[in-house]
Amino acid sequence: MELDLAGKGIDKSLDAPLTRATSLYERLKADILSARLEPGRKLQLRFLTEHYDAGQTPLREALNRLASEELVIGKEQRGFYVKPISLEELSELNKTRCWVEGLALAESIANATAEWEEALLIAHHRLDRTPRSLSAERFEDNPLWEVHHRHFHETLIGNCASKPLIGFCRQLAERLYRYRALSIRKAFRVRKVGDEHALIFKAALEHKSQEAVELLQAHYRRTAEIIQADLAEQQPA
């Protein structure tokens, strides 16, 4: 038995089921957001129990939790499905993200401190130094770039002094990441996203609030336009 900071015993067996359930939920969510579990796919319990080495009860709990986040849909008598993608949802999510992150960024700049500026400098430096693709010849997704990318955007708005707003921004970013994952190869070929990040970073660091917000929103709209064009090409005639 382990001891806590006060020297008391901790019965880890009490936390084990909760830890397993959380881990299962996080694994399923990561596979949905990355499109490894593709949009519209039926989530058959037999496949899930074997693939994720989990029982049906924790699986149903995880699926219900994902349904509450609108990543999974449940159909009566037909089971669970990965939520299909749609151009309408993409447009709505992106429009909302532009609104709320624009507000969060403006507040973050208004509350600027030396600590926030230093954190932003470090976040941008790490992102800028990390290659988007692991291969120079062909696109090969770099997971570390995604980590630094998310951290940079979260640092931009993280000084807004509103945890609920930050939480809502994070939810929108996660749901939009699923769309971005589907078109990531095409976007890599036609876009210099590092230049866009650099301009946003510079405006924020110089406390040019309106410019920074406009650049951030243009950045998100450009992403949505590329995804929309790619998804439109994939639609059957």
Secondary structure, DSSP 4 states (H G I P E B T S, - for coil): -EE-TTS-EE-GGGTHHHHHHHHHHHHHHHHHHTTSS-TT-B--HHHHHHHTT--HHHHHHHHHHHHHTTSEEEETTTEEEEPPP-HHHHHHHHHHHHHHHHHHHHHHHHT--HHHHHHHHHHHHHHHHS-SBS-SSS--B-HHHHHHHHHHHHHHHTTSS-HHHHHHHHHHHHHHHHHHHHTHHHHHHH--HHHHHHHHHHHHHTT-HHHHHHHHHHHHHHHHHHHHHHHHHHS--
